[in-house]
Amino acid sequence: MSVLPPLPPAPHLPGRTPRPPEALFAALTEAVPEGPGALLAPAFAAGREAFARRYYWEAHELWEAVWMALPPASAEKLALRGLIGLANAGLKGRMDRGAAAARILARAEAELTEAASRGAALPGLDGAALAAMRAQAADDSSNDAL
């Protein structure tokens, strides 16, 4: 069952398409608890759904609320920063900003690798799921398929 609210017909591209209303994700982002339990909040799962549908700006917005609620310097906070970076790389690729996308993707990859080495665990994201997300972001950040 989807936790993601109905999305606009097309993903938001800053400076190119209208920004979704602030209230679109408010119910999800305002309900994120502080601490490790933030990863169990519906906002995290909704961000995964938005990412899978290539709504990268929207995924970033949802995940940022979760990232802010995680304990400082935790492996999970670093992993989520890596996921946010994947979303940002995909977004930059869709905006024809290949150099920025490549730089952001490299940083996201490094963060995800370090987080994994520190034992980060993200609900519902095993190695195969993370690899698929990395591949999707790399494909979209290269802009070859767009």
N, CA, C and O atoms as CSV, one atom per row, in Angstrom:
chain,resi,resn,atom,element,x,y,z
A,1,MET,N,N,0.837,-1.185,0.000
A,1,MET,CA,C,0.000,0.000,0.000
A,1,MET,C,C,0.882,1.249,0.000
A,1,MET,O,O,1.829,1.358,0.779
A,2,SER,N,N,0.562,2.158,-0.861
A,2,SER,CA,C,1.358,3.375,-1.024
A,2,SER,C,C,1.084,4.366,0.109
A,2,SER,O,O,-0.059,4.572,0.517
A,3,VAL,N,N,2.157,4.968,0.601
A,3,VAL,CA,C,2.028,6.046,1.590
A,3,VAL,C,C,2.239,7.401,0.937
A,3,VAL,O,O,2.090,8.442,1.578
A,4,LEU,N,N,2.588,7.379,-0.345
A,4,LEU,CA,C,2.880,8.605,-1.076
A,4,LEU,C,C,1.576,9.281,-1.500
A,4,LEU,O,O,0.722,8.643,-2.115
A,5,PRO,N,N,1.416,10.564,-1.177
A,5,PRO,CA,C,0.208,11.253,-1.638
A,5,PRO,C,C,0.223,11.389,-3.158
A,5,PRO,O,O,1.276,11.241,-3.779
A,6,PRO,N,N,-0.916,11.666,-3.757
A,6,PRO,CA,C,-0.934,11.856,-5.216
A,6,PRO,C,C,0.063,12.945,-5.626
A,6,PRO,O,O,0.092,14.038,-5.061
A,7,LEU,N,N,0.862,12.609,-6.612
A,7,LEU,CA,C,1.894,13.527,-7.085
A,7,LEU,C,C,1.394,14.325,-8.286
A,7,LEU,O,O,0.454,13.916,-8.967
A,8,PRO,N,N,2.030,15.461,-8.536
A,8,PRO,CA,C,1.703,16.203,-9.762
A,8,PRO,C,C,1.964,15.317,-10.981
A,8,PRO,O,O,2.646,14.299,-10.865
A,9,PRO,N,N,1.434,15.686,-12.141
A,9,PRO,CA,C,1.605,14.842,-13.335
A,9,PRO,C,C,3.061,14.667,-13.778
A,9,PRO,O,O,3.385,13.696,-14.462
A,10,ALA,N,N,3.924,15.581,-13.401
A,10,ALA,CA,C,5.335,15.479,-13.770
A,10,ALA,C,C,6.191,15.866,-12.569
A,10,ALA,O,O,5.766,16.666,-11.735
A,11,PRO,N,N,7.403,15.298,-12.476
A,11,PRO,CA,C,8.293,15.664,-11.375
A,11,PRO,C,C,8.661,17.145,-11.411
A,11,PRO,O,O,8.714,17.766,-12.472
A,12,HIS,N,N,8.913,17.689,-10.228
A,12,HIS,CA,C,9.328,19.093,-10.141
A,12,HIS,C,C,10.773,19.235,-10.592
A,12,HIS,O,O,11.649,18.491,-10.150
A,13,LEU,N,N,11.012,20.192,-11.470
A,13,LEU,CA,C,12.358,20.565,-11.893
A,13,LEU,C,C,12.516,22.040,-11.540
A,13,LEU,O,O,11.962,22.899,-12.226
A,14,PRO,N,N,13.265,22.350,-10.476
A,14,PRO,CA,C,13.394,23.739,-10.031
A,14,PRO,C,C,13.765,24.688,-11.181
A,14,PRO,O,O,14.667,24.427,-11.978
A,15,GLY,N,N,13.029,25.791,-11.222
A,15,GLY,CA,C,13.260,26.791,-12.254
A,15,GLY,C,C,12.609,26.466,-13.582
A,15,GLY,O,O,12.633,27.282,-14.504
A,16,ARG,N,N,12.022,25.271,-13.691
A,16,ARG,CA,C,11.410,24.856,-14.962
A,16,ARG,C,C,9.943,24.482,-14.842
A,16,ARG,O,O,9.159,24.702,-15.764
A,17,THR,N,N,9.580,23.916,-13.703
A,17,THR,CA,C,8.185,23.512,-13.504
A,17,THR,C,C,7.705,24.081,-12.173
A,17,THR,O,O,8.511,24.385,-11.294
A,18,PRO,N,N,6.395,24.223,-12.030
A,18,PRO,CA,C,5.888,24.774,-10.763
A,18,PRO,C,C,6.258,23.888,-9.576
A,18,PRO,O,O,6.245,22.660,-9.663
A,19,ARG,N,N,6.584,24.538,-8.481
A,19,ARG,CA,C,6.901,23.821,-7.240
A,19,ARG,C,C,5.603,23.272,-6.660
A,19,ARG,O,O,4.596,23.979,-6.614
A,20,PRO,N,N,5.619,22.016,-6.217
A,20,PRO,CA,C,4.422,21.471,-5.567
A,20,PRO,C,C,4.068,22.272,-4.319
A,20,PRO,O,O,4.949,22.874,-3.702
A,21,PRO,N,N,2.810,22.289,-3.944
A,21,PRO,CA,C,2.432,23.033,-2.737
A,21,PRO,C,C,3.123,22.474,-1.496
A,21,PRO,O,O,3.321,21.265,-1.376
A,22,GLU,N,N,3.485,23.366,-0.577
A,22,GLU,CA,C,4.158,22.947,0.675
A,22,GLU,C,C,3.349,21.885,1.423
A,22,GLU,O,O,3.916,20.990,2.048
A,23,ALA,N,N,2.038,21.992,1.352
A,23,ALA,CA,C,1.173,21.082,2.102
A,23,ALA,C,C,1.171,19.658,1.554
A,23,ALA,O,O,0.676,18.749,2.220
A,24,LEU,N,N,1.707,19.447,0.366
A,24,LEU,CA,C,1.653,18.120,-0.258
A,24,LEU,C,C,2.232,17.036,0.645
A,24,LEU,O,O,1.655,15.955,0.767
A,25,PHE,N,N,3.362,17.318,1.272
A,25,PHE,CA,C,4.032,16.320,2.109
A,25,PHE,C,C,3.977,16.636,3.597
A,25,PHE,O,O,4.571,15.916,4.399
A,26,ALA,N,N,3.281,17.689,3.977
A,26,ALA,CA,C,3.302,18.143,5.370
A,26,ALA,C,C,2.880,17.050,6.355
A,26,ALA,O,O,3.511,16.887,7.399
A,27,ALA,N,N,1.841,16.314,6.042
A,27,ALA,CA,C,1.378,15.270,6.968
A,27,ALA,C,C,2.464,14.223,7.206
A,27,ALA,O,O,2.565,13.667,8.300
A,28,LEU,N,N,3.270,13.956,6.186
A,28,LEU,CA,C,4.338,12.966,6.321
A,28,LEU,C,C,5.562,13.544,7.016
A,28,LEU,O,O,6.115,12.924,7.925
A,29,THR,N,N,5.983,14.720,6.594
A,29,THR,CA,C,7.230,15.277,7.129
A,29,THR,C,C,7.078,15.772,8.561
A,29,THR,O,O,8.045,15.761,9.323
A,30,GLU,N,N,5.891,16.202,8.932
A,30,GLU,CA,C,5.681,16.693,10.302
A,30,GLU,C,C,5.486,15.568,11.308
A,30,GLU,O,O,5.491,15.808,12.515
A,31,ALA,N,N,5.316,14.347,10.824
A,31,ALA,CA,C,5.078,13.206,11.714
A,31,ALA,C,C,6.322,12.350,11.929
A,31,ALA,O,O,6.221,11.245,12.461
A,32,VAL,N,N,7.483,12.835,11.529
A,32,VAL,CA,C,8.712,12.057,11.690
A,32,VAL,C,C,9.204,12.205,13.129
A,32,VAL,O,O,9.459,13.318,13.589
A,33,PRO,N,N,9.337,11.077,13.842
A,33,PRO,CA,C,9.823,11.168,15.224
A,33,PRO,C,C,11.333,11.386,15.274
A,33,PRO,O,O,12.045,11.023,14.338
A,34,GLU,N,N,11.811,11.966,16.341
A,34,GLU,CA,C,13.249,12.152,16.549
A,34,GLU,C,C,13.878,10.813,16.924
A,34,GLU,O,O,13.265,9.999,17.615
A,35,GLY,N,N,15.097,10.599,16.463
A,35,GLY,CA,C,15.838,9.404,16.847
A,35,GLY,C,C,15.837,8.333,15.776
A,35,GLY,O,O,15.372,8.567,14.661
A,36,PRO,N,N,16.353,7.162,16.107
A,36,PRO,CA,C,16.473,6.078,15.134
A,36,PRO,C,C,15.140,5.657,14.522
A,36,PRO,O,O,15.105,5.166,13.393
A,37,GLY,N,N,14.047,5.844,15.255
A,37,GLY,CA,C,12.722,5.495,14.753
A,37,GLY,C,C,12.288,6.323,13.561
A,37,GLY,O,O,11.287,6.002,12.920
A,38,ALA,N,N,13.020,7.380,13.252
A,38,ALA,CA,C,12.672,8.221,12.099
A,38,ALA,C,C,12.642,7.406,10.810
A,38,ALA,O,O,11.862,7.702,9.905
A,39,LEU,N,N,13.489,6.382,10.725
A,39,LEU,CA,C,13.530,5.559,9.514
A,39,LEU,C,C,12.269,4.725,9.334
A,39,LEU,O,O,12.006,4.223,8.241
A,40,LEU,N,N,11.498,4.577,10.388
A,40,LEU,CA,C,10.251,3.813,10.296
A,40,LEU,C,C,9.057,4.708,9.964
A,40,LEU,O,O,7.944,4.217,9.773
A,41,ALA,N,N,9.287,6.001,9.896
A,41,ALA,CA,C,8.216,6.945,9.575
A,41,ALA,C,C,7.779,6.763,8.121
A,41,ALA,O,O,8.601,6.444,7.261
A,42,PRO,N,N,6.500,6.964,7.847
A,42,PRO,CA,C,6.021,6.855,6.469
A,42,PRO,C,C,6.756,7.764,5.483
A,42,PRO,O,O,6.792,7.462,4.290
A,43,ALA,N,N,7.338,8.860,5.947
A,43,ALA,CA,C,8.069,9.760,5.043
A,43,ALA,C,C,9.238,9.040,4.380
A,43,ALA,O,O,9.551,9.314,3.221
A,44,PHE,N,N,9.888,8.124,5.097
A,44,PHE,CA,C,11.010,7.391,4.509
A,44,PHE,C,C,10.520,6.510,3.368
A,44,PHE,O,O,11.095,6.526,2.279
A,45,ALA,N,N,9.464,5.742,3.609
A,45,ALA,CA,C,8.912,4.867,2.570
A,45,ALA,C,C,8.370,5.682,1.399
A,45,ALA,O,O,8.520,5.286,0.243
A,46,ALA,N,N,7.747,6.808,1.691
A,46,ALA,CA,C,7.220,7.668,0.624
A,46,ALA,C,C,8.361,8.203,-0.234
A,46,ALA,O,O,8.221,8.313,-1.452
A,47,GLY,N,N,9.480,8.534,0.388
A,47,GLY,CA,C,10.647,8.978,-0.368
A,47,GLY,C,C,11.158,7.893,-1.300
A,47,GLY,O,O,11.559,8.177,-2.429
A,48,ARG,N,N,11.147,6.650,-0.833
A,48,ARG,CA,C,11.557,5.528,-1.681
A,48,ARG,C,C,10.630,5.400,-2.883
A,48,ARG,O,O,11.080,5.171,-4.005
A,49,GLU,N,N,9.330,5.549,-2.638
A,49,GLU,CA,C,8.365,5.467,-3.746
A,49,GLU,C,C,8.576,6.601,-4.743
A,49,GLU,O,O,8.567,6.379,-5.954
A,50,ALA,N,N,8.767,7.811,-4.235
A,50,ALA,CA,C,8.977,8.962,-5.121
A,50,ALA,C,C,10.239,8.747,-5.950
A,50,ALA,O,O,10.239,9.006,-7.154
A,51,PHE,N,N,11.310,8.278,-5.323
A,51,PHE,CA,C,12.563,8.018,-6.027
A,51,PHE,C,C,12.331,6.992,-7.139
A,51,PHE,O,O,12.757,7.197,-8.275
A,52,ALA,N,N,11.665,5.907,-6.814
A,52,ALA,CA,C,11.419,4.844,-7.799
A,52,ALA,C,C,10.649,5.371,-9.010
A,52,ALA,O,O,10.835,4.886,-10.126
A,53,ARG,N,N,9.800,6.346,-8.791
A,53,ARG,CA,C,9.018,6.950,-9.883
A,53,ARG,C,C,9.755,8.113,-10.548
A,53,ARG,O,O,9.209,8.789,-11.419
A,54,ARG,N,N,11.007,8.335,-10.123
A,54,ARG,CA,C,11.875,9.386,-10.667
A,54,ARG,C,C,11.381,10.793,-10.337
A,54,ARG,O,O,11.599,11.740,-11.093
A,55,TYR,N,N,10.719,10.904,-9.199
A,55,TYR,CA,C,10.340,12.198,-8.635
A,55,TYR,C,C,11.439,12.537,-7.618
A,55,TYR,O,O,11.251,12.412,-6.408
A,56,TYR,N,N,12.573,12.964,-8.138
A,56,TYR,CA,C,13.758,13.128,-7.311
A,56,TYR,C,C,13.675,14.297,-6.342
A,56,TYR,O,O,14.077,14.159,-5.187
A,57,TRP,N,N,13.175,15.423,-6.772
A,57,TRP,CA,C,13.049,16.571,-5.877
A,57,TRP,C,C,12.111,16.199,-4.728
A,57,TRP,O,O,12.373,16.531,-3.572
A,58,GLU,N,N,11.035,15.519,-5.050
A,58,GLU,CA,C,10.052,15.119,-4.047
A,58,GLU,C,C,10.650,14.116,-3.063
A,58,GLU,O,O,10.398,14.205,-1.862
A,59,ALA,N,N,11.439,13.161,-3.562
A,59,ALA,CA,C,12.111,12.200,-2.679
A,59,ALA,C,C,13.034,12.929,-1.716
A,59,ALA,O,O,13.062,12.633,-0.522
A,60,HIS,N,N,13.789,13.886,-2.247
A,60,HIS,CA,C,14.701,14.668,-1.408
A,60,HIS,C,C,13.933,15.375,-0.303
A,60,HIS,O,O,14.359,15.346,0.851
A,61,GLU,N,N,12.825,16.004,-0.623
A,61,GLU,CA,C,12.021,16.717,0.380
A,61,GLU,C,C,11.556,15.775,1.488
A,61,GLU,O,O,11.627,16.117,2.668
A,62,LEU,N,N,11.089,14.612,1.113
A,62,LEU,CA,C,10.598,13.645,2.102
A,62,LEU,C,C,11.747,13.113,2.960
A,62,LEU,O,O,11.624,13.032,4.182
A,63,TRP,N,N,12.841,12.757,2.335
A,63,TRP,CA,C,13.972,12.194,3.074
A,63,TRP,C,C,14.662,13.221,3.950
A,63,TRP,O,O,15.227,12.865,4.984
A,64,GLU,N,N,14.629,14.471,3.564
A,64,GLU,CA,C,15.302,15.484,4.374
A,64,GLU,C,C,14.700,15.555,5.779
A,64,GLU,O,O,15.427,15.723,6.758
A,65,ALA,N,N,13.382,15.428,5.880
A,65,ALA,CA,C,12.737,15.458,7.198
A,65,ALA,C,C,13.206,14.286,8.054
A,65,ALA,O,O,13.397,14.434,9.261
A,66,VAL,N,N,13.391,13.133,7.438
A,66,VAL,CA,C,13.873,11.950,8.158
A,66,VAL,C,C,15.337,12.158,8.555
A,66,VAL,O,O,15.723,11.882,9.691
A,67,TRP,N,N,16.140,12.640,7.621
A,67,TRP,CA,C,17.560,12.888,7.885
A,67,TRP,C,C,17.740,13.827,9.075
A,67,TRP,O,O,18.588,13.590,9.936
A,68,MET,N,N,16.956,14.876,9.121
A,68,MET,CA,C,17.073,15.853,10.214
A,68,MET,C,C,16.733,15.237,11.568
A,68,MET,O,O,17.235,15.696,12.594
A,69,ALA,N,N,15.896,14.211,11.589
A,69,ALA,CA,C,15.461,13.609,12.848
A,69,ALA,C,C,16.394,12.503,13.347
A,69,ALA,O,O,16.290,12.085,14.500
A,70,LEU,N,N,17.300,12.026,12.498
A,70,LEU,CA,C,18.197,10.936,12.899
A,70,LEU,C,C,19.294,11.444,13.831
A,70,LEU,O,O,19.646,12.623,13.793
A,71,PRO,N,N,19.839,10.551,14.672
A,71,PRO,CA,C,20.908,10.952,15.585
A,71,PRO,C,C,22.129,11.470,14.823
A,71,PRO,O,O,22.497,10.922,13.783
A,72,PRO,N,N,22.750,12.520,15.341
A,72,PRO,CA,C,23.946,13.075,14.693
A,72,PRO,C,C,25.047,12.023,14.573
A,72,PRO,O,O,25.226,11.192,15.463
A,73,ALA,N,N,25.761,12.070,13.491
A,73,ALA,CA,C,26.928,11.209,13.242
A,73,ALA,C,C,26.598,9.718,13.183
A,73,ALA,O,O,27.506,8.887,13.230
A,74,SER,N,N,25.313,9.365,13.080
A,74,SER,CA,C,24.968,7.944,12.981
A,74,SER,C,C,25.217,7.444,11.563
A,74,SER,O,O,25.183,8.213,10.602
A,75,ALA,N,N,25.467,6.146,11.451
A,75,ALA,CA,C,25.671,5.537,10.141
A,75,ALA,C,C,24.420,5.687,9.287
A,75,ALA,O,O,24.511,5.875,8.074
A,76,GLU,N,N,23.250,5.603,9.920
A,76,GLU,CA,C,21.992,5.740,9.183
A,76,GLU,C,C,21.818,7.153,8.636
A,76,GLU,O,O,21.305,7.336,7.532
A,77,LYS,N,N,22.244,8.150,9.407
A,77,LYS,CA,C,22.149,9.540,8.927
A,77,LYS,C,C,23.056,9.718,7.708
A,77,LYS,O,O,22.677,10.386,6.746
A,78,LEU,N,N,24.244,9.128,7.747
A,78,LEU,CA,C,25.151,9.199,6.612
A,78,LEU,C,C,24.559,8.473,5.401
A,78,LEU,O,O,24.654,8.963,4.275
A,79,ALA,N,N,23.954,7.311,5.629
A,79,ALA,CA,C,23.334,6.560,4.528
A,79,ALA,C,C,22.197,7.361,3.904
A,79,ALA,O,O,22.049,7.392,2.683
A,80,LEU,N,N,21.402,8.001,4.739
A,80,LEU,CA,C,20.296,8.792,4.201
A,80,LEU,C,C,20.823,9.990,3.429
A,80,LEU,O,O,20.240,10.380,2.418
A,81,ARG,N,N,21.915,10.577,3.893
A,81,ARG,CA,C,22.531,11.668,3.134
A,81,ARG,C,C,22.979,11.155,1.765
A,81,ARG,O,O,22.896,11.876,0.771
A,82,GLY,N,N,23.452,9.917,1.716
A,82,GLY,CA,C,23.802,9.309,0.434
A,82,GLY,C,C,22.596,9.123,-0.468
A,82,GLY,O,O,22.675,9.366,-1.672
A,83,LEU,N,N,21.475,8.691,0.108
A,83,LEU,CA,C,20.254,8.543,-0.692
A,83,LEU,C,C,19.782,9.897,-1.220
A,83,LEU,O,O,19.376,10.011,-2.376
A,84,ILE,N,N,19.837,10.912,-0.374
A,84,ILE,CA,C,19.457,12.259,-0.802
A,84,ILE,C,C,20.368,12.697,-1.945
A,84,ILE,O,O,19.919,13.343,-2.891
A,85,GLY,N,N,21.638,12.346,-1.854
A,85,GLY,CA,C,22.571,12.657,-2.927
A,85,GLY,C,C,22.215,11.943,-4.222
A,85,GLY,O,O,22.315,12.533,-5.297
A,86,LEU,N,N,21.799,10.674,-4.137
A,86,LEU,CA,C,21.360,9.960,-5.337
A,86,LEU,C,C,20.190,10.688,-5.987
A,86,LEU,O,O,20.152,10.854,-7.207
A,87,ALA,N,N,19.237,11.119,-5.168
A,87,ALA,CA,C,18.081,11.854,-5.697
A,87,ALA,C,C,18.524,13.161,-6.345
A,87,ALA,O,O,18.034,13.535,-7.411
A,88,ASN,N,N,19.447,13.843,-5.696
A,88,ASN,CA,C,19.926,15.111,-6.236
A,88,ASN,C,C,20.680,14.892,-7.552
A,88,ASN,O,O,20.549,15.694,-8.477
A,89,ALA,N,N,21.457,13.829,-7.643
A,89,ALA,CA,C,22.174,13.526,-8.889
A,89,ALA,C,C,21.189,13.238,-10.017
A,89,ALA,O,O,21.359,13.724,-11.135
A,90,GLY,N,N,20.159,12.445,-9.721
A,90,GLY,CA,C,19.142,12.170,-10.737
A,90,GLY,C,C,18.444,13.441,-11.189
A,90,GLY,O,O,18.187,13.635,-12.377
A,91,LEU,N,N,18.141,14.306,-10.226
A,91,LEU,CA,C,17.487,15.580,-10.546
A,91,LEU,C,C,18.382,16.437,-11.435
A,91,LEU,O,O,17.923,16.978,-12.441
A,92,LYS,N,N,19.650,16.562,-11.071
A,92,LYS,CA,C,20.567,17.386,-11.869
A,92,LYS,C,C,20.708,16.830,-13.290
A,92,LYS,O,O,20.809,17.596,-14.248
A,93,GLY,N,N,20.715,15.513,-13.424
A,93,GLY,CA,C,20.768,14.920,-14.755
A,93,GLY,C,C,19.552,15.282,-15.581
A,93,GLY,O,O,19.674,15.595,-16.765
A,94,ARG,N,N,18.377,15.242,-14.964
A,94,ARG,CA,C,17.148,15.613,-15.669
A,94,ARG,C,C,17.124,17.089,-16.048
A,94,ARG,O,O,16.387,17.502,-16.943
A,95,MET,N,N,17.936,17.872,-15.358
A,95,MET,CA,C,18.002,19.307,-15.633
A,95,MET,C,C,19.164,19.649,-16.578
A,95,MET,O,O,19.505,20.818,-16.755
A,96,ASP,N,N,19.766,18.616,-17.180
A,96,ASP,CA,C,20.881,18.799,-18.113
A,96,ASP,C,C,22.098,19.440,-17.460
A,96,ASP,O,O,22.805,20.230,-18.086
A,97,ARG,N,N,22.337,19.095,-16.202
A,97,ARG,CA,C,23.502,19.608,-15.479
A,97,ARG,C,C,24.419,18.431,-15.157
A,97,ARG,O,O,24.627,18.068,-14.000
A,98,GLY,N,N,24.957,17.852,-16.227
A,98,GLY,CA,C,25.740,16.626,-16.123
A,98,GLY,C,C,26.941,16.700,-15.204
A,98,GLY,O,O,27.202,15.762,-14.451
A,99,ALA,N,N,27.681,17.808,-15.251
A,99,ALA,CA,C,28.871,17.920,-14.396
A,99,ALA,C,C,28.478,17.930,-12.924
A,99,ALA,O,O,29.110,17.264,-12.105
A,100,ALA,N,N,27.447,18.675,-12.593
A,100,ALA,CA,C,26.970,18.699,-11.196
A,100,ALA,C,C,26.456,17.329,-10.795
A,100,ALA,O,O,26.711,16.869,-9.682
A,101,ALA,N,N,25.730,16.672,-11.698
A,101,ALA,CA,C,25.199,15.335,-11.407
A,101,ALA,C,C,26.326,14.353,-11.112
A,101,ALA,O,O,26.239,13.574,-10.163
A,102,ALA,N,N,27.386,14.387,-11.923
A,102,ALA,CA,C,28.502,13.468,-11.728
A,102,ALA,C,C,29.201,13.713,-10.396
A,102,ALA,O,O,29.558,12.766,-9.696
A,103,ARG,N,N,29.394,14.973,-10.047
A,103,ARG,CA,C,30.062,15.324,-8.779
A,103,ARG,C,C,29.214,14.853,-7.593
A,103,ARG,O,O,29.734,14.264,-6.646
A,104,ILE,N,N,27.918,15.113,-7.653
A,104,ILE,CA,C,27.012,14.731,-6.561
A,104,ILE,C,C,26.900,13.216,-6.459
A,104,ILE,O,O,26.871,12.665,-5.359
A,105,LEU,N,N,26.836,12.544,-7.602
A,105,LEU,CA,C,26.736,11.082,-7.602
A,105,LEU,C,C,27.970,10.456,-6.952
A,105,LEU,O,O,27.846,9.510,-6.175
A,106,ALA,N,N,29.147,10.972,-7.261
A,106,ALA,CA,C,30.375,10.432,-6.661
A,106,ALA,C,C,30.360,10.603,-5.142
A,106,ALA,O,O,30.750,9.694,-4.409
A,107,ARG,N,N,29.914,11.757,-4.676
A,107,ARG,CA,C,29.846,11.996,-3.225
A,107,ARG,C,C,28.808,11.072,-2.585
A,107,ARG,O,O,29.045,10.528,-1.506
A,108,ALA,N,N,27.670,10.893,-3.238
A,108,ALA,CA,C,26.630,10.006,-2.702
A,108,ALA,C,C,27.137,8.573,-2.612
A,108,ALA,O,O,26.893,7.883,-1.621
A,109,GLU,N,N,27.835,8.132,-3.637
A,109,GLU,CA,C,28.398,6.777,-3.632
A,109,GLU,C,C,29.368,6.600,-2.461
A,109,GLU,O,O,29.346,5.574,-1.781
A,110,ALA,N,N,30.214,7.598,-2.232
A,110,ALA,CA,C,31.172,7.529,-1.123
A,110,ALA,C,C,30.451,7.486,0.220
A,110,ALA,O,O,30.843,6.735,1.112
A,111,GLU,N,N,29.418,8.275,0.364
A,111,GLU,CA,C,28.658,8.280,1.624
A,111,GLU,C,C,27.973,6.946,1.856
A,111,GLU,O,O,27.989,6.429,2.973
A,112,LEU,N,N,27.372,6.381,0.818
A,112,LEU,CA,C,26.704,5.088,0.968
A,112,LEU,C,C,27.698,3.973,1.280
A,112,LEU,O,O,27.406,3.079,2.074
A,113,THR,N,N,28.863,4.030,0.659
A,113,THR,CA,C,29.896,3.025,0.928
A,113,THR,C,C,30.392,3.129,2.365
A,113,THR,O,O,30.529,2.118,3.054
A,114,GLU,N,N,30.659,4.350,2.814
A,114,GLU,CA,C,31.108,4.531,4.196
A,114,GLU,C,C,30.030,4.109,5.192
A,114,GLU,O,O,30.322,3.456,6.194
A,115,ALA,N,N,28.782,4.486,4.910
A,115,ALA,CA,C,27.680,4.119,5.810
A,115,ALA,C,C,27.555,2.602,5.917
A,115,ALA,O,O,27.335,2.072,7.006
A,116,ALA,N,N,27.693,1.905,4.797
A,116,ALA,CA,C,27.621,0.438,4.816
A,116,ALA,C,C,28.766,-0.145,5.643
A,116,ALA,O,O,28.574,-1.106,6.387
A,117,SER,N,N,29.957,0.440,5.509
A,117,SER,CA,C,31.096,-0.063,6.279
A,117,SER,C,C,30.908,0.161,7.775
A,117,SER,O,O,31.509,-0.534,8.594
A,118,ARG,N,N,30.071,1.136,8.125
A,118,ARG,CA,C,29.765,1.417,9.533
A,118,ARG,C,C,28.525,0.668,10.011
A,118,ARG,O,O,28.087,0.860,11.146
A,119,GLY,N,N,27.952,-0.186,9.155
A,119,GLY,CA,C,26.824,-1.020,9.559
A,119,GLY,C,C,25.459,-0.380,9.437
A,119,GLY,O,O,24.520,-0.811,10.105
A,120,ALA,N,N,25.323,0.631,8.608
A,120,ALA,CA,C,24.023,1.289,8.445
A,120,ALA,C,C,22.984,0.293,7.948
A,120,ALA,O,O,23.257,-0.544,7.088
A,121,ALA,N,N,21.793,0.406,8.510
A,121,ALA,CA,C,20.670,-0.428,8.083
A,121,ALA,C,C,19.481,0.480,7.788
A,121,ALA,O,O,19.013,1.217,8.656
A,122,LEU,N,N,19.003,0.414,6.549
A,122,LEU,CA,C,17.847,1.206,6.146
A,122,LEU,C,C,16.693,0.252,5.867
A,122,LEU,O,O,16.839,-0.661,5.054
A,123,PRO,N,N,15.551,0.443,6.521
A,123,PRO,CA,C,14.425,-0.487,6.365
A,123,PRO,C,C,14.009,-0.670,4.905
A,123,PRO,O,O,13.780,0.297,4.178
A,124,GLY,N,N,13.920,-1.929,4.501
A,124,GLY,CA,C,13.453,-2.247,3.162
A,124,GLY,C,C,14.480,-2.060,2.067
A,124,GLY,O,O,14.171,-2.246,0.890
A,125,LEU,N,N,15.699,-1.694,2.436
A,125,LEU,CA,C,16.739,-1.469,1.421
A,125,LEU,C,C,17.915,-2.401,1.678
A,125,LEU,O,O,18.832,-2.076,2.433
A,126,ASP,N,N,17.873,-3.551,1.042
A,126,ASP,CA,C,19.014,-4.463,1.125
A,126,ASP,C,C,20.023,-4.083,0.043
A,126,ASP,O,O,19.833,-3.096,-0.668
A,127,GLY,N,N,21.062,-4.845,-0.077
A,127,GLY,CA,C,22.111,-4.535,-1.047
A,127,GLY,C,C,21.596,-4.442,-2.473
A,127,GLY,O,O,22.001,-3.555,-3.224
A,128,ALA,N,N,20.709,-5.349,-2.852
A,128,ALA,CA,C,20.177,-5.337,-4.220
A,128,ALA,C,C,19.328,-4.098,-4.473
A,128,ALA,O,O,19.414,-3.491,-5.541
A,129,ALA,N,N,18.515,-3.723,-3.499
A,129,ALA,CA,C,17.673,-2.531,-3.664
A,129,ALA,C,C,18.528,-1.276,-3.765
A,129,ALA,O,O,18.259,-0.404,-4.591
A,130,LEU,N,N,19.556,-1.182,-2.927
A,130,LEU,CA,C,20.462,-0.030,-3.007
A,130,LEU,C,C,21.208,-0.003,-4.334
A,130,LEU,O,O,21.404,1.065,-4.912
A,131,ALA,N,N,21.622,-1.159,-4.817
A,131,ALA,CA,C,22.311,-1.216,-6.108
A,131,ALA,C,C,21.396,-0.739,-7.232
A,131,ALA,O,O,21.839,-0.039,-8.142
A,132,ALA,N,N,20.130,-1.116,-7.168
A,132,ALA,CA,C,19.170,-0.668,-8.187
A,132,ALA,C,C,18.971,0.841,-8.120
A,132,ALA,O,O,18.874,1.502,-9.154
A,133,MET,N,N,18.910,1.388,-6.913
A,133,MET,CA,C,18.763,2.843,-6.766
A,133,MET,C,C,20.001,3.558,-7.294
A,133,MET,O,O,19.894,4.587,-7.961
A,134,ARG,N,N,21.171,3.012,-6.994
A,134,ARG,CA,C,22.416,3.612,-7.488
A,134,ARG,C,C,22.438,3.595,-9.019
A,134,ARG,O,O,22.821,4.582,-9.648
A,135,ALA,N,N,22.029,2.480,-9.610
A,135,ALA,CA,C,22.024,2.365,-11.065
A,135,ALA,C,C,21.024,3.343,-11.683
A,135,ALA,O,O,21.315,3.977,-12.697
A,136,GLN,N,N,19.861,3.463,-11.076
A,136,GLN,CA,C,18.855,4.403,-11.585
A,136,GLN,C,C,19.383,5.829,-11.554
A,136,GLN,O,O,19.256,6.568,-12.531
A,137,ALA,N,N,19.972,6.210,-10.438
A,137,ALA,CA,C,20.506,7.579,-10.320
A,137,ALA,C,C,21.649,7.791,-11.312
A,137,ALA,O,O,21.756,8.861,-11.912
A,138,ALA,N,N,22.499,6.785,-11.487
A,138,ALA,CA,C,23.607,6.917,-12.438
A,138,ALA,C,C,23.083,7.060,-13.859
A,138,ALA,O,O,23.577,7.882,-14.630
A,139,ASP,N,N,22.076,6.253,-14.204
A,139,ASP,CA,C,21.480,6.352,-15.548
A,139,ASP,C,C,20.883,7.719,-15.774
A,139,ASP,O,O,21.111,8.327,-16.820
A,140,ASP,N,N,20.118,8.220,-14.810
A,140,ASP,CA,C,19.471,9.516,-14.986
A,140,ASP,C,C,20.452,10.671,-14.869
A,140,ASP,O,O,20.258,11.712,-15.498
A,141,SER,N,N,21.498,10.504,-14.077
A,141,SER,CA,C,22.450,11.605,-13.946
A,141,SER,C,C,23.315,11.740,-15.191
A,141,SER,O,O,23.841,12.816,-15.474
A,142,SER,N,N,23.461,10.639,-15.938
A,142,SER,CA,C,24.238,10.721,-17.183
A,142,SER,C,C,23.408,11.353,-18.279
A,142,SER,O,O,23.952,11.820,-19.279
A,143,ASN,N,N,22.093,11.373,-18.102
A,143,ASN,CA,C,21.171,12.009,-19.037
A,143,ASN,C,C,21.095,11.268,-20.377
A,143,ASN,O,O,20.508,11.791,-21.324
A,144,ASP,N,N,21.671,10.069,-20.481
A,144,ASP,CA,C,21.640,9.335,-21.743
A,144,ASP,C,C,20.240,8.843,-22.107
A,144,ASP,O,O,19.871,8.785,-23.280
A,145,ALA,N,N,19.466,8.489,-21.072
A,145,ALA,CA,C,18.159,7.893,-21.334
A,145,ALA,C,C,17.044,8.922,-21.423
A,145,ALA,O,O,15.887,8.558,-21.634
A,146,LEU,N,N,17.365,10.180,-21.268
A,146,LEU,CA,C,16.310,11.204,-21.222
A,146,LEU,C,C,16.048,11.817,-22.570
A,146,LEU,O,O,15.190,12.692,-22.694
